[in-house]
Amino acid sequence: MFDMLNIMGKAREAKTKLEAVRADQQNMRASATSAGGLVSVTVDGDGQLVDLVISPELFQSGDADQLSDLIVLATNEAIVTVKANVSLRIKQETEGLLPNIPGFDLGSMLG
């Protein structure tokens, strides 16, 4: 039997849980390194760079292109990690609330 009230209740619960994930997202952090730790970055749950540490060794080389590449590599890795963590959190928080609808991504509701 199709229970519309139950579905609406589950949808409201899913919305509340998604809002909680969104509120916590800025507090989430992911870090990554490149060149064996010579460059270290940390991003928040929105993918914004919040910390960057560069070893003084890299400044001695004078190779700005290499430094740029290492920063980009570490930053991209951290962003991929934090996105995966946010997606996992959404899945954990909303599991079983709504039916599995192919192509429907609750994560897209976070903006």
Buried (B, 14 or more C-beta within 10 A) or exposed (E): EEEEEEEEEBEEBBBEBBEEBBEEBEEBBBBBBBBEEBBBBBBBBBBEBEEEEBBEEBEEEEEEEBBEBBBEBBBBBBBBBBBEBBBEBBEEBBEEBBEEEEEEEBBEBBE
